[in-house]
Amino acid sequence: MRCESEEYLINKERGGCKFDLLKDERFPKSAKYRPELIVEADMGPHVLWLTEFLCEVIDLRAGMRVLDLGCGKALSSIFLAQEFDLQVWATDLWIGATENYERIKAAGLEQQVFPIYANARALPFAEQFFDVILSIDAFEYFGTDGAYLPTLVKYLKPDCQIGIVNAGLLEEIDELPKEWPSDFCTFHTPEWWRKHWALSRCVNVEIADQLPNARDLWLRWHAAAGVTDDLYLTSEAGRNLGIHRVVGRLA
């Protein structure tokens, strides 16, 4: 059952403000959501653009069980339930389950989105429980460990998909630019992720590609959200930053 909550969905056109920057024909589903709430959930680039970009290449059917790993403030989970009629386990370590449950209730989706407070390395789920595992702008913080992916996909049913969308690089680097924060050391190219996953032998990589014009979209997001501390993106070194998606199917 999908909800048409006024709390989260836009019911009339809004214009003449900085939020117009968030209108993009590439992301028609995201455009239905209140920009104020998207900005309030800010933990990186526009979370709904990233989620919609990933969902373009994921096989989603109503009623599927989905793990949204590293869901942040659960807006991606709300979007997945609302747009695709999914059951979503909104799992995060940085944001508490109670806080996310308040957002889920405001969206009227407490029968479809279930908040979980858990470490990505200690997940409380049964094996082969999920139809899909997704991770939106989070996997780079725990998934670069070569031993991690096999421990995660045990929660997938046979022949099912895992998909991630991350901030990352256009070209690999040997040294972190001085303008970048230290946690950008986990950023890589989609080709790096393709090889990294292939080495695990637990998934067949179906897609590893870049979001076109990702840096421009990222800068637009910052302008709309009022982010000014972004030398990492506006500097010359920032031209090497992008957004990519990687999708694999259980081998």
Buried (B, 14 or more C-beta within 10 A) or exposed (E): EBBEBEEBBBEEEEEEEEBEBBBBEBBEBBBBBBBEBBBEBBBBBBBBBBBBBBBEBBEBEEEBBBBBBBBBBBBBBBBBBBBBBBBBBBBBBEBEBEBBBEBBBBBBBEEBBBBBBBEBEEBEBEEBBBBBBBBBBBBBBBBBEEEBBEBBBBBBBEEBBBBBBBBBBBEEBEEBBEBBEEEBEBBBBBBBBBEBBBEBEBBEBBBBBBBEBBBEBBBBBBEBBEBEEBBBBBBEBBEBBBBBBBBBBBE
